[in-house]
Amino acid sequence: MSKSDTFNFRGGEILGVNIMPFVSEDPHLKVTKPLFCSILANTRLSTVPGVSGAGQSPEKTLLTPILDAELIARGSITSMPVKPNTPTGCPTPASITRAMMDLISVKPLFINAGLAQSPTVPCLDAYGCVGEDPRERDAVPCADALYQRGVEIGEYLSGSGDLLVLGECVPGGTTTALCVLRALGYPASVSSSLVNNPLPLKEEICRTVLKRIKREGITRPLEIIRATGDPMMPVAVGIAHAYEGNLVLAGGTQMLAVAALVRAFQDRMPPIATTSYVRDDPSANVSELAARIPVKLFFVDPGFHDLGHAGLARYCIGEVKEGMGAGGAMLLAYLLGYSPATIREKIYETVSAYS
């Protein structure tokens, strides 16, 4: 199917062929004044060779949240002469989120939870620090303060919209998510932006971290974040506690970790929106984890396999999969009445301009 083909369904048949729906099921969410927000943070774990594919090198993963925010806010990366594609030509999920923000005319909001460098786009500042390597020391020493600032941000945003789609950008965050989920008692296996998920490396890191947690007797949710999480997590949990409208967590296994923490705090559970490519990752047990927490998962299937763009088709073989709230951004466009055909065409148009 080329980008010019149209289909007026929200799931069903086309040309007599059964297809998956654009969204796994109807979220039954009404929205008149939407907000899209993404929490930006770093963890030193992303600089461990092999952990993260979200950057041209391990050290450059520390720049990825800033560059992605530039792309979403301005339509291009302005601080470095780079294109928003992986080395294989796969468009970054930030380019998908940019396409959706442009389509629905929503200005994104960013929160600096703990970046290695100052952001280059306007952000709410939670005054956090870069997450440390949890094998060596506490990862988020200021977790309590970041949680309280998340609560304050959630209270502030409550007066600004009736639906908040909350994404994140934390390279290396699936590894911190693995540690947090395991520390909370969940038999987690997490996804990756890489086609070949570096599970042995993640498991080795997690085993070391869990030994330290057990030795120190760490069991409370905020203590677990402090010991082994990343700066995004306490801010997201604080927002979930305080935001009064409908909240959707936008992301894959990293947002499953946030949901598990929300459950541990005994707060109201927001649903999660992510892509079908996260669900279909054979190295992760996303649906099983969601059922165990439990949290409602909505999967968006944008049908990149037949969109006519070779880079986007790489999502279907397991590259990138999700990030910067891309799944939630597509769901938001859908909730606002845009057809799957319009959403797909806008993504194609946007990423083709970066080729």
N, C-alpha and C positions, 0 to 999 in steps of 0.2 A: 504493500500500500504506500503510495507516495503522499507527500505532505498536502497535496491538493485534494485528495480523497476526503469525503466527509461522511460522518455517520452520526445519526441523531438518536443515539441510545445512551443509556446510563448503565448498560449491561444487558446482554441478551444475544441476538444473532445478527450477523451481517452476511449477506449473500448466502444464507442458508448454513453458515458455519457457526457452531457454538463458540462463544468467546467468554472470557472472564469479564466481570463488570469492572468499570473504572475504579470504583470504590467497593471494597469487600462487602459492605452492607451500609444501609442508610444510617448516618449518625444521628438523625433527628435533632439537628442543632439549627436554631434560627439565629440569624445574625443580621444586624442593621448597622453596627458601628464596630468593625473589626480592628484588631491590633495584631501586628506581627512583630515579635521581639526575639532577638537571638543573644544568648549569653556567650561571651568570648572569654577564653582562658587558655592557659598553657599548663602542661605538666612536663617535668624534666624527663619523664619516661619516654616522651616522643623522640628524644635525642639519642636513645639507645638504638644502635643500628639494628634494623630489621623489625622494630616494633610498629612503626607507622609508615604508610605510603602517602601521607598527606603533605607532601613537600618534595622539592627536588633533591634534598639531602636531609639526613637526620637533624642537623642544626637548623636548616631552613624551615623545618616544620614549626618552629617557634614564630615564624612570620605569617603562617597560613591564615589564622583568624583575622589578622589585620587586612591582608590582601583580599580575602573573601568578603569582608565587610565593605571594602572599597568597591568591589564589583557590584554588590547588591545595592549599595547606596547611590553609586554614580554611574553604573553601567559599564565601567572599565576599571582595570587596575591602574592606578595613577602614580604609585610611588616606586614602581619597578617596571622595567621593560619586558614583561612576561605576559603570555597568553593564559587564559583560564582553562587550560587543558592539561591532562597528565602527559607524560612522555609518549604514551601510546596514542594520543589524540582524543582521549575520553574527556568530554566536558566536565568540569567540576560541578558538584551539586549546587554551589553558589550561583552558577549561571542559570540553573533551573529556577532557583528562588528569585533571582533578578527578573527573569521572564514573567513570573507570576506577580511580583510586586508592580511591574510595569503594566501588566494586563488589568489588574484590579485597582490600580491607582491608589495603593496604600504605601505610605512612607514607613520604612522599617525603623525599628528602634533597636539599638545595641546597648548591651551592658558589659562593661569591663569588670570581670570578676577577678582577674589576675593575669595580666599579660606581661611577657618579657620586655616588650617595648611599648611606648605610648601609641595608642591608636591614632589613625590618621583621619578618621571620621568622627563626628560627634557621638559621644556615648554617655550614658549614665554610669557613674563610677562607684563601684562597691568597695573600692579601696582594698582590694586583695592583692596577694603576691603570687608569683608563679608557684604552681604545685611542685613540691620536691619529690625526689625518688623515694617511695615508701619502703624500699628495701633497706635504706640507710637511716632514715629519720622520719618524723611526722610529715605527712604530705601537705596538710593544710592546717598549720598551727592556729590560724585565726578563724577556724570553722564556725565557732559560736558567733563571732562578730559578723561574719558573712551571712549567716542565717538571719540574724536580726536585720541586717540591711536588706536582705531579700524580702523579709516581711514588710519593711517600710516601702520598698519598691512596689510590692503587690498591693498595698493599701493605696499608694499613689495612682497606680494604673487602674484601679477599680473604678475611678471616676472618669476614665478616658474612653472606655469601650465596653461592649457587652460580650465579646468573644476575644480571648487572647490565645494566639497560637505561639507557643514558646519553643524556640529551637536552641541549638547550641553549636559551637565550633570549638572543639578541644582535641587537637591531634594527640594520639596516644590514649584517648579517653576510653576506648573499649577495654584497654588493659586495666585502668583504674576501675572501670565498671565491673570487670571480672572479679577483682579483689573485693570490692564492696559487696557484690551479690553473694560471693562465697562466704564472706565474713558474716553476712546476715542469715546464712544457712541455706541459700538456694543452690541447687546443683547446676550452676550456670556454665554455658559454653557460648562465647560471645562472637560477634561478627567482626569483619575487618574491611578496610577500604581496598585491601589487596586481594587479587584473585586467589592467591595461595595464602590463606590465613596462617600467620606464624604462630600456630597454637603451641608448639613445644616451648617457644621462648616465653609466651604469655603465661603458660602453666608454671614454668620455672620461676618467673617473677612472683606469681601468685603464691606459690608454695613458701617462698622465702618470707613474703609479707605476712601470710597467715601464721607462720611460726612466731613471728614477732608479736602479732596481736594476741595470740594465745598466751605467750609468755608474760605479756603485760596485763592480761586480764581485761581486754577491751571488749565490751559488749553493747554499750549504748550507741544509738544511731549517730549522734553527733561525734562521739568518740571514734567511731568507725570512719566517718568522713575525715576527721582530723588525722587519723593514723594512715589512711591508705587511699583517700579519694582524690578529687581535684577541685579547684575553686568554683567551678560551675555548679557542683552539686548542692552545697548549702544555700547558694543564692536561689537556685531553682526550687528547692524544697520550701524555702521561706516565702517565695512568691506563691507557690501552690497553697500554702497555709492561709495567706491573706487575701488573695484575689477573689473578689466577690462575684464576678461574672462566670461564664463558661470558660473553662481552660482546657486547651488541648496541648499535650506535650508532643513536640514534633521531633522525632528521631528514632533510632533503632535501639540497640542494646544499651547505649548510654542513658537513654530515657527510661528504659526498663529498670536500670539501677536507681534513677530518681524516683520512679514509681514505687519501688520496693522500700525506699527510704520514707516516702510519704506514707506508705502503709505502716511502717514501723512507728511513725509519729502519730498514727491513728487519725490522720486528717482525711478530709473528703478526697476520694480518688478521681483524678482527671483521667480521661482516656488518652491513648497514644495514637498518633498517626505516623505511619512510615510507608516506605515503598514495598512493593511486592518482592523486590530484589533482596531485601533484608529477610523477609519471610522465607524465601526460597534458598537461602544460604545453607548448604548441607553441613557446614562446620559449626553452626549456631543452633541453639534450641529455643528460638524466639517465642514461638507459639506456646510451647510447653512452659516456659518461664512465665509468660503472661497469665496462663491458667493457674499457676502455682501462687502468684502474688496475692490475689488475682487482680488483673487490670484489663480493661477493654482495649483491644487493638483494632485499628482500622488500617487496612492496606490499600494503597493507591497503586494501580497498575497502569502506567502511562503508555504501555505498548511500544516501547522503544525498538523492539525487534523488527518492526515493519514501517518505521517512520522514514526510512530512506537516508539515515545519517549513520555512517559507520562508527563514529565515536560514541554516540548514544547507544548503539547496539551493544557496545562493550559492557554496559550495565547488565545486560542479560546473561553474560558469561561470568558475572560476579565481580567486575571491577567497580570500585567506588561504592555503588549501591545506594548510598544515602549520605546526607550531611547538610549542615546549615539550614535545617528545617525544611528541606526540599519536599518531602512527602506531605508535611503539614501545609506548606504553601500551596501545593496543588489541590489539597483537600479544601483549603479556604476558597480558592477560585471556584471550585465545584459548588460549595455551599452558597456562594454569591450568585449562582445561576449560570456560570459559563459552562458550555458543553465540553465533553471530552475532546471533540474535534478542534474546538477553538483553543483549548489548553495545549494540545499537542502541536498545533500549528504555531502558536506563539513560542513554544520551546524550540521548535525547529528553526524558526526565524532568528531567535536570539543567539543560539549556539552557532548557527551558520555564519553569523556576522563575526565571530571570533576565530574562524578557521583560517 
